[in-house]
Amino acid sequence: MTSETVINSSGNLFIDLGYSPDEAAILQMRADLMADLRKLIKAKRLTQARAAAILGVSQSRVSDLIRGKWERFSLEMLITLATRVGMQVSLKKSSIENWGNKITQRLAYSHR
């Protein structure tokens, strides 16, 4: 019988994977925006071509988005795409603990 060590999550997968807190915050925001854009495209049953027309990008960019190719999208680009589909995007700091040690930021947005 082997024992397994269970490690509690920090609440941010990217920190758990070893990214620095600042990089992890940006990666988490990017991942959240990408996931919600994919959900919106699916919920509205948009073809990639129709989604591309609405987003103002090529169909291949929509394909990258749907397939989760996060390395091809900056946070700025994802915010731009989100606003083009009617999401209202804002950045707010939710907590600061141990100045210089842990800063948690959250990207908040809503559909109009």
Buried (B, 14 or more C-beta within 10 A) or exposed (E): EEEEEEEEEEEBEBBEEEBEBEEBBBBBBBBBBBEBBBEBBEEEEBEBEBBBEBBEBEBEBBEBBBEEEBEEBEBEBBBBBBEEBEBEBEEEEEEEEEEEEEBBBBBEBEEE
